[in-house]
Amino acid sequence: MKKIIQEWKKWMMETAPTEKWAGQPEYKRNNPHDRATPDTLRQKDMRSTLKAVLKNFMYNSQAFGQVESFVAKLSDDEKAKAVKDLHVMRYIYMGRTPYEIMDTDNVGTGIIFDDSPKVAGSPVEKIDAVLQDLDFQMEQSVPSDADLEEVYIYYIKPNYQAAMEPQQPKKAGKFASQMGWSADKLAQMNKDLWLKNKRKK
């Protein structure tokens, strides 16, 4: 029985590999059931992979190798989409929009990137390095308000969307009406209840 339970537990832990934009990572695993994969390699599409790769690079300059590996896998269409997003992000990080780019909520003060802790170095310089590696020319026009908002919410501050939504009116509490009763009224109610209970006896 114990052997069956152990096999059942192993079966429960085993899952089929998910589809990944970067393909199944090839590296030595600890065991055949190991599914541990870095964020940069387990995303389902190009854009979410760009977000994970760029986040790592923003936090650590030594992660530029991940950027190079990412760029090497891009088609021309994907490069165009990535460059567009990067240009909009660059415009935001240059401080040309009213959007907040400084982090005051996390430990230390730094540049917000997906609500992560402080980022070392200039985000504009890092985005320029990625654009240079992409080597894809694109017209640098002023981004539309819709593009700015969409890129800001997707890449820079995802919880900004929640802040934009109209606040829902608070539901009245179960005892909201009683909270307004005066001390005299409560005393009278207690007295009435005491008299009522006394009559029953």
Buried (B, 14 or more C-beta within 10 A) or exposed (E): EEEEEEEEEEEEEEEEEEEBBBEEBEEEEEEEEEEEBBEBBBBEEBBBBBBBBBBBBBBEEEBBEBBEEBBEEBEEEBBEBBBBBBBBBBBBBEEEBEBEBEBEEEEEEBBBBBEBEBBEBEBBEBBEBBBEBBEBEBEEEEBEEEBBBBBBBBBBBEEBEEEEEEEEEEEEEEEEEEEEEEEEEEEEEEEEEEEEEEEEE
